[in-house]
Amino acid sequence: MTDQVVDTGGVRLPAHEGSDDQFLGRTRELKELRADIERAGLDTLSGRKAPRARVLLIAGRPGSGRTALAEELVRQVEDRYPDGVLRVRLSEPDGTPVPVGRAARELLAALELPAPAGAAEDELTEAVRAALADRRTLLLLDDAAGAEQVDALLPEAPDCLVVAVSSGPLTGIADVRPCTLGGLDTKSAVELLTRFTGAVRITVDPRAAESLVEACHGHPAALVLAGGWLAARPQAAVSDLAKRLRTVADDGTDPTPLARIFRHTHDELPVLAARILRLLPLAPAGLIDPHTASSLAGCSVSAARAALDEFVALGLLRAVDSPLPQYDVPGCLHPLLRACADSQERPGELQLARARMLERTVRLLQSCRAITETDNQQAREKLNAMPREVRFPSPRAAADWLRIRRPALLASARLAVADGELDTLARRLMSQLVRAMVAHEGTQAAAPDLYDVHSLVLDVARRRGLPREEAAALLNLGDVDAQTGRTQDALARYRLALEAGRRANDPYAAGRAMESVGGAYQELGDHDRAADWFGRALAERLARGEREPAARLYGRIATAHTYAGRYGEGLRNWRAAVAGYRRSGDVAARARALSELARVQEYAGRFAESLHTCQDAVEWARRADDVRLQAALQLRLADTLERLGDPAAARLHRGAAERMLDQEAPKDDASPKQDANACEIRSTSSED
């Protein structure tokens, strides 16, 4: 396995000998749950059809096999639900409840339905209920923290079934009887051990196996760790492990069988492996890959990968079904690992491990974005200067990594600001995450995630009283609103950003906010206010001597006046824009501004002037080597010449445009008319 960040050609560890994924035990519980599906509810008994989906609750401590039982039940009955099975986890690995809005987004994504960026929780849950109203779907809500989470996602469709997994009762949801789990029966528990040890070691000493089951209290997670320990030590006797666990129980240091077998397994690991294991709770969203483990422990990626595979064999980790090597920590082990880290690692070491992990994430995101900029010499040089282990072999591999690691990356963003600070590392992480998502997915597709990231920054900035950061976050949120059609929301964001920018005495933020307010009014069709706000932003730029931004604002003012039918004002401002680009030396922008000036002259009926300006624009487009703009201008010249009564000259210019577009055809198969339109200036676009 290469140390390069993405390599989908690796193989997974084989299952333990004798393992066939057959579900063990819980026969009585499964029978009761299946009967409960058919049981008449209180509504049915009173003669009314149940208004909501039936809820089955599987309750038990983490590690009791509650999720495995839920999955087995789903497997047995899923054929009754032709619209499929939806799964969502309602708690983080450390027990923190997942916000209902985030869970609703995951369900909508699984249903391949849109979830508007910035939508409120109620709007998202209503969208989920509406989507499931006419479906026969099975919904598995794993690790629910409380009844409120389940109730918010409960479909109002009696033909749906909800299987909820929780630690306790869901008080408040009507007609729910919990199926409460204890330990496995002895026969099933011994069979579970046999899957790890093989039949011979159990057969030669069945009493020792039963004694070990008793020492583990039949707890499935404890039995898995015990089986993994025995599988790694073929010469060890089952009776020896049972005695050791009883000895540990007698000293009273570890109160539960799971804690006892965990400590026993941890203490026998090599030093590096034990340290990697202790630091795994720091992994965002509980999702670990070799890079995360490597950066946490400060070791090589290959050493980390070997340790992670060993942990899978020992039952300490689960391999995630993914094209990339990924693992997750069982929820029942998370508090044990956290306690182990707190007792054996200094606080400074934990903080340093977290910083190393976030720094590695930043570098991976930089590499992920840089590989999309292969036409940029500076970006290529920066990419080649990066260590090989953080480079991607192709843009496709980078996009796959970004998609697969998305939950962990978003959790990294939350982790970076969890202490309420916006330090340099947190800022870099947020910035690189946003840039990578936009580079690979585009703003529109990535809008919900972008909204979450910018909202995190805004929340911290407001709590910490950081007006500059508040302004930046509000501007970014406003841009997402604007690009997803929520123009009124964007306008409100931009006005708040202007206030924050002024409080911070940040002329750039204030100027950008003014321009964005103008752009929002332009989108709303209020061209007078748009021109006014663009004018305020222009005054700020001129006061600071910023030529190119000022020239762009002249163009935006001209566009607003043109839309309002004030062609004289439009012409005056386009001429100012042309002059500004001439002074700044931006040849391509000058050509585009001349093109728009010619357009407005044509609107004003000044065809001769428009013809002359358009010819100037063609020349500057040629100097800028902008073939598509040249073709668009040639088509405009042809239209103007036809209006002036010269069809022969018009045909010549159309022919020239077609030849230019034919040269561009390998890059874009769009029609000539589409190409011409694509070359028009988007004067309302805001500054990057």
KEZAMI-141615 format. One record per residue (C-alpha): residue in one letter; x, y, z. Coordinates in steps of 0.001 Angstrom, whole numbers, plus 500000, padded with zeros to 6 digits. Example, Ala and Ser with C-alpha at 12.3 -4.5 7.8 and 13.67 -1.06 7.14 Angstrom:
# residues 2
A512300495500507800;S513670498940507140;
***
This chain:
# residues 688
M500000500000500000;T501482503283498921;D501769506224501298;Q500160508502498696;V496952510009500024;V494586508284497587;D494992504744496362;T491811502783495753;G493648499658494695;G494280498334498203;V492591495225499661;R490736494849502904;L491653492516505714;P489808489217505351;A487121488359507876;H488065486206510841;E488326482544510051;G484910480932510191;S483080484243510022;D480160484447507621;D478314487524508936;Q475546485258510253;F473649487000513041;L474014485379516454;G471358484923519113;R468578487387519946;T465966484970518561;R463380485964521146;E463972489685520625;L463682489367516855;K460430487464517184;E458997490112519496;L460048492956517210;R458542491339514139;A455328490698516022;D455308494313517150;I455210495454513513;E451864493717513091;R450514494670516517;A447470496906516436;G448256500347517785;L446107502482520047;D444733504445517087;T443739501285515238;L442005499915518324;S439925503084518517;G438910502709514863;R441237505319513405;K444085504655510970;A447470505370512511;P448475508867511380;R452211508272511711;A454722505528511102;R455025502686513602;V458129503078515813;L460086500094517113;L462610500869519832;I465712498772520540;A467212499959523809;G470494498928525342;R473904500116526482;P476519500881523811;G478217497627522862;S475181495485523680;G474638494661520025;R471654496990519671;T472675498293516234;A473474494760515022;L470009493648516125;A468425496629514352;E470306495824511155;E469260492169511330;L465637493175511783;V465939495531508807;R467450492725506721;Q464575490400507558;V461727492819506773;E463162495203504177;D461428493380501315;R458121494671502715;Y459259498253502048;P459719498661498286;D460866502279498569;G464005501201500379;V465837501664503663;L467155504989504959;R469778505129507701;V470973508060509791;R473035508252512987;L471715510678515600;S474749510889517916;E478424511577517390;P480857508853518539;D481457510801521764;G477711510870522487;T477039514444521352;P473566514609519744;V473588515302516006;P471498518403515174;V468175517381513673;G468733519695510708;R471949517896509797;A470255514498510073;A467406515738507861;R469923516903505254;E471494513443505209;L468099511842504661;L467245514257501846;A470619513536500237;A469912509785500456;L466575510445498756;E468423512515496106;L466305515554496955;P467556519138497275;A468153520678500691;P468378524477500340;A471469526068501841;G470651527838505076;A467200526253505380;A465821526149508920;E465486522874510811;D461680522917510557;E461873523430506802;L464228520479506393;T462241518082508580;E459048519064506787;A460777518299503477;V461693514840504804;R458129514140505924;A456730515373502612;A459151513132500699;L458144510059502722;A454402510785502754;D453642508640499704;R456376506055500179;R456652502732501933;T460060503212503496;L461974501721506425;L463860504331508458;L466674503262510813;L467515505979513362;D470675504754515091;D471953505963518450;A469109508389519135;A469925510700522039;G466303511482522867;A462683511421521808;E462876514913520320;Q465240513782517575;V463075510818516620;D459825512780516764;A461186515490514448;L462039512913511766;L459022510640512210;P457206510220508867;E453498511044508869;A452890507926506822;P451435504769508424;D452966502607505678;C456487503518506826;L458358501819509670;V460870503481511992;V463418501392513882;A465049503532516566;V468146502540518551;S468720504266521866;S470180503838525342;G466835504263527037;P463104504845526522;L461756507456524110;T459344509136526477;G456907511316524597;I456414509165521503;A453118507347521702;D452657503603521368;V456334502608521656;R457370499501523594;P461133499145524029;C462961495912523297;T465642496096525988;L468865494151525484;G471044492452528058;G473927490048527471;L473979487247524917;D472868483781525954;T475764481417526714;K475400479354523542;S475490482415521256;A478319484003523241;V480474480877522931;E479739480727519215;L480877484352518912;L484177483458520597;T484524480448518286;R484499482728515255;F487720484285516517;T489486481323518075;G488371478453515852;A486412475449517085;V489353473426518468;R490355475821521268;I486760475967522492;T486086472237522154;V489127471183524184;D488014473318527145;P484319474258526891;R484143475148530590;A486880477768530108;A484897479301527251;E481783479462529423;S483855480952532234;L485136483634529849;V481579484384528720;E480584484728532364;A483539487061533039;C482361489204530113;H478728489055531355;G477777487997527828;H478412491578526678;P478924491404522881;A481543494168522658;A483575492636525507;L483362489224523838;V484599490677520545;L487655492166522279;A488279488906524101;G487989486961520838;G490312489381519047;W492916489064521823;L492771485252521651;A492930485238517837;A496127487319517982;R497673484815520428;P497073481269519109;Q499109479747521956;A497157481422524754;A494617479330526630;V491048480544526911;S491160479784530628;D494161482115531107;L492221485081529738;A489203484274531914;K491442484187535023;R493116487480534117;L489775489208533713;R488601487918537068;T491815489154538688;V491301492617537188;A487665492539538363;D488767491791541916;D490996494882542160;G487990497108541349;T489838499487539003;D487664498714535974;P483967498501536835;T482636496804533684;P483697493706531707;L484229495883528630;A486539498232530531;R488494495263531911;I489107493548528578;F489847496895526925;R492539497762529489;H494008494282529188;T494188494592525368;H495586498140525473;D498308497314527999;E499691494505525816;L499986496618522656;P503409497879521477;V504166501416522660;L503482503148519319;A500298501182518646;A498982501904522142;R499624505630521663;I497891505658518274;L494913503912519862;R494689506392522746;L494668509365520365;L491928508070518053;P489084509834519943;L490521513111518612;A489579512066515059;P486706514228513756;A483360512404513481;G485093509260514757;L486298508551511202;I489953507564510965;D492137507087507948;P495884506369507903;H496703510078507463;T494657511060510495;A496306508399512659;S499735509276511285;S499396512971512094;L497926512337515549;A500797510084516620;G503544511748514583;C504488508521512799;S504642507401509158;V501473506724507191;S502483503086506607;A503060502508510347;A499681504054511103;R497963501884508481;A499512498727509942;A498361499697513443;L494814500427512264;D494571497050510548;E495806495397513744;F493106497228515714;V490460495877513323;A491694492349513922;L491534492943517682;G487979494310517501;L489076497792518586;L488083499398515266;R485646498696512455;A486671498956508812;V484260501243506952;D482897500067503606;S484659502676501467;P486894502882498372;L489546504437500620;P490941502901503812;Q488671504264506558;Y487817503071510053;D485532504103512872;V485726503700516632;P482820501733518151;G480796504128520276;C481133501897523343;L484935502251523258;H485022505991522763;P484720506956526475;L487273504283527418;L489757505604524887;R489139509184525999;A489723508274529646;C492875506384528696;A494223509371526761;D493430511788529594;S495231509594532125;Q498332508752530057;E498859511802527803;R499735515292529008;P497209518007527995;G499908519702525946;E500534516490523994;L496839516112523221;Q496700519697522027;L499784519168519865;A498325515971518366;R495130517844517488;A497139520655515877;R499198518159513836;M496007516503512610;L494388519813511581;E497624520960509918;R497758517720507884;T494121518302506900;V494982521810505709;R497820520468503551;L495605517763502055;L492963520377501221;Q495611522603499641;S496754519681497505;C493153518766496705;R492523522261495349;A495896522778493683;I495559519714491442;T492544521370489777;E494769524284488702;T497036522350486338;D497073525276483874;N498581527531486549;Q502376527316486627;Q502620528678490168;A500046526156491422;R501930523305489717;E505176524338491359;K503521524558494770;L501940521130494274;N505240519530493266;A506908521016496342;M504499519199498651;P505518515877500238;R504439512883498197;E502166511521500915;V499841514548500663;R499689514653496866;F496892513214494740;P497601511246491569;S494799512949489602;P491982515516489935;R489483512632489975;A491259511021492922;A491221514359494759;A487488514776494108;D486816511228495352;W488817511879498522;L486912515112499148;R483566513358498687;I484415510321500827;R486044512318503621;R483364515044503584;P481810514139507008;A485244514096508645;L486295517349506948;L483181519189508084;A483710517756511569;S487314519049511397;A485935522534510782;R483701522219513838;L486626520879515873;A488862523757514794;V486549526318516419;A485252524126519254;D487250526105521815;G485617529338520665;E488762530698519027;L489578531640515442;D493323531096515516;T495504531000512427;L495151527246511987;A491346527419512185;R491248530250509619;R493488528327507227;L491422525167507596;M488154527005506906;S489646528821503927;Q491136525715502319;L487993523649502902;V485830526265501181;R488248526602498257;A488539522854497747;M484751522368497764;V484217525216495291;A487035523966493036;H485637520429492776;E481882520876493235;G481115524479492324;T479422527003494591;Q475905525855493762;A476449522177494583;A478565522889497665;A476258525649498977;P474828523729501991;D478292522778503246;L479669526261502553;Y476786527702504525;D477635525501507516;V481313526462507441;H480652530209507186;S477982529938509915;L480578528379512235;V482895531340511683;L480055533817512188;D479017532195515461;V482557532309516880;A483149535859515608;R480008537133517322;R480736535317520583;R484304536606520659;G483477540134519507;L485524539977516273;P483837542442513868;R486307541910511015;E485735538153510998;E481993538734511457;A481940540931508357;A483829538346506303;A481491535528507393;L478388537612506651;L479714538505503203;N480410534848502463;L476977533779503698;G475398536541501638;D477233535329498542;V475917531784499086;D472390533172499534;A472726535245496374;Q474080532381494291;T471267530082495395;G468452532521494644;R467807533824498187;T468339537457497209;Q466377539069500059;D468337537009502599;A471565538006500842;L470619541689501038;A470047541426504788;R473418539680505227;Y475245542337503201;R473740545168505270;L474849543459508491;A478305542937506953;L478500546662506205;E477770547476509858;A480388544972511046;G482947546277508540;R482457549809509790;R482775548687513420;A486042546982512505;N487210550080510625;D487824547777507647;P487409549792504435;Y487761546722502232;A484932544840503977;A482735547948504012;G483381548630500330;R482723545059499329;A479509545060501381;M478321548235499629;E478985546692496235;S477201543495497256;V474182545469498485;G474114547123495061;G474310543731493357;A471375542441495440;Y469248545452494496;Q470229544909490870;E469033541303491093;L465767542520492629;G465252544938489729;D465705548128491804;H468205549734489440;D468160553178491074;R469227551814494454;A471721549522492753;A473393552497491017;D473406554445494303;W475129551651496248;F477612550981493461;G478397554710493562;R479107554557497308;A481442551617496790;L483114553476493917;A483822556479496149;E485597554145498618;R487739552635495846;L488649556009494352;A489609557350497780;R492111554489498110;G493378554813494543;E492301551308493506;R492038551571489712;E490854548167488582;P488100547763491210;A487010551344490425;A486840550544486710;R484739547474487437;L482351549568489552;Y481983552115486762;G480843549183484642;R478330548039487263;I476918551547487572;A476670551730483793;T474789548430483705;A472291549657486330;H471645552851484359;T471292550886481130;Y468700548550482664;A466810551655483841;G466878553069480284;R469268555917481118;Y471582555343478186;G473407558651478559;E474497557788482103;G475327554285480967;L477578555571478177;R479339558017480494;N480155555310483040;W481250552755480424;R483681555351479022;A485020555848482552;A485413552072482877;V487326551890479572;A489623554703480725;G490226552964484045;Y491209549679482392;R493441551565479966;R495316553179482866;S495633549849484708;G496887548068481571;D494249545298481659;V493869544617477931;A491201541899478202;A489010543946480550;R489387546979478287;A488159544917475319;R485120543706477258;A484293547215478473;L484491548539474884;S482169545706473867;E479578546791476446;L479999550449475456;A479210549486471868;R476131547595473033;V474741550624474904;Q475486552880471913;E473435550473469838;Y470576550605472372;A470726554408472182;G470406554266468386;R473949555479467742;F474771552775465209;A477730554525463570;E479378555146466953;S478613551582467964;L480277550290464778;H483446552287465462;T483590551233469150;C482990547612468250;Q485902547704465776;D488116549083468548;A486930546276470842;V487804543641468218;E491356544971468034;W491809544925471809;A490263541448472027;R492791540309469413;R495640541753471518;A494221539928474550;D494105536688472511;D490418536289473433;V489063534405470416;R485590533911471839;L485155537620472532;Q486416538407469030;A483780536069467578;A481018537660469671;L482100541118468539;Q482203540028464898;L478588538878465220;R477654542201466771;L479406544040463936;A477395541972461478;D474121542961463194;T475094546633463214;L476131546598459535;E472779545056458594;R470997547869460406;L473186550362458490;G472234548731455164;D475474546861454326;P474509543144454140;A477629542177452173;A479968543425454921;A477711541799457492;R478155538406455791;L481941538809455886;H481909539425459625;R479569536476460251;G481884534238458274;A484862535456460323;A482946534713463545;E482049531192462381;R485680530418461520;M486814531598464947;L484162529514466686;D485099526459464602;Q488642526794465942;E487237526766469477;A484851523829468804;P487118521123470330;K486961523008473628;D483236523681473564;D480529522259471333;A478088525085472066;S476396526782469131;P477824530062467705;K474933532011469170;Q475534530459472584;D479241531241472297;A478508534822471432;N476199535218474387;A478729533549476679;C481250536256475804;E479056539088477028;I480304540872480124;R478665539866483375;S478843543350484774;T476861542461487882;S479409539924489149;S480991540890492452;E484666541014493286;D486313537678494148;
***
